[in-house]
């Protein structure tokens, strides 16, 4: 099944995703500098950093495939 452009995909509610459904999750991985306490800072070196996942899309690939 080829992946279609986002505007052609069906919109799914969280309630529509069931056990064993296969979904593709697209995220942006963001990295920001932080101090020794984990607080984000805007200057300094990259010795310490935090990683954030920003959810972009969730696409249904297969509905409840048999295992």
Secondary structure, DSSP 8 states (H G I E B T S, - for coil): -----GGGS----GGG--TT-EEEEEEEEEEEEB-TTS-B-SSS-SSSEEEEEEEEEEEEEESS---
